[in-house]
């Protein structure tokens, strides 16, 4: 029995590639401007994480508690997905670029 949710693909990067293709097929703005807008989408998603954290902690006294920590988790996942799609937008070798970079960060941080 798989521990993946129903409908989850076995390969993360295949799913990212499918999402990238879907976005590219219906992109209202293309070229360099479209690329830059894809990168800016990350800022939007990070802002949604901040909004969820503020809402989960009730830091806005006017609004009170408006989010849960599950909402924060979901927004963080959106950031990761958006970053991976942005990387795929920059290079078809996103999987390899990410793996090399992760190995460098792990080696530097964990001494591997």
N, C-alpha and C positions, 0 to 999 in steps of 0.2 A: 504494500500500500504506500502511495506517495504522500510525502508531507507537504506537497505543493497545493495551493488552493485550486479549486476547480477552474479550468480554463488557463492555468498558468503554463507557459511554454517551458520546456526543459532547458532551453538555452537563453539566458538573459540577453546576450548581445543580438540574437536573432529577433527577439521581441523589440529591442531598441531599433534595429534596422527596419522592422516592419512599421514602427511608429514614425520613423524618419521618412520612409517612403510615403506613408499616408499624409504626413504634413507637406511634403514636397509636391504631392499631386494636387493639392488644393491651396497653394500658397498665394495669397493676394498680392504680395510684394516679393519680387525676386531679386536676383543679382546680389550685389554687395550690400544693398540696403536690407534685403531680406535676411542675409547672413547676420548683419548687425542686430536686427530686430530679434532674431532667434537667440542671440547672446543676451540681449536685454531682458528677455523673458525670465532669465535667472533672477534678476533683481526683483521682478514682480513676485516670483515664488518665494524668495527669501523674505520679502515684506509680509507675505501671508503667514510665514512661520512666526514672525514677530507679532503679528496681530493675534495669532492663536495663543502664543505664550502669554501675552498681555491679557487676553480673554480668559485663559485658564487660571491665571493668578488673581484675576479681579483687580488689576492695577489701575483700571480706569474707573474712578468712583461714580461717574455718571452712568456707566453701563453695567458695572459689576462683573460677575462671572458669566461669560458668554460662550466659552469654549471648554473642551475637555482635553486631557493629555492625549487621548486618542486622536483628537483633531490635530494636535501638534505632530504626532507621529505621521499622520497622513500628509500633512504639509511638508514635513521633512522628506518623505518619500517622493513627493512631487518635485522637490528641489533636486534630488538625486536623478530622477528620470529626466528632468529638463536638462540637467548638466550632461548626462550621457547622450541625449539626442543632440545637444549643441556640439559635443565632441564629434559625434557621427557626421554632423553637418560640415565640420571642418575637414574631416578625413574619413575615407572609407576603411582605413586601418585603425579605427577607434579602439577596437578590442586590444590590438597589440600595443598601441600607444598607451592605453590605460594600464595594461599589465606591466609594461616596462616602468611606468611612472610609479605605480604602486610598489613594485619591487624596490625601486630606489628609495622611496619614502620609508618602507619597512626596514631596509638595510640601514638607513641613516638613523632611524628612530629606535629600532629594536636590536641593532648590532648584528643583523643576519648577513 
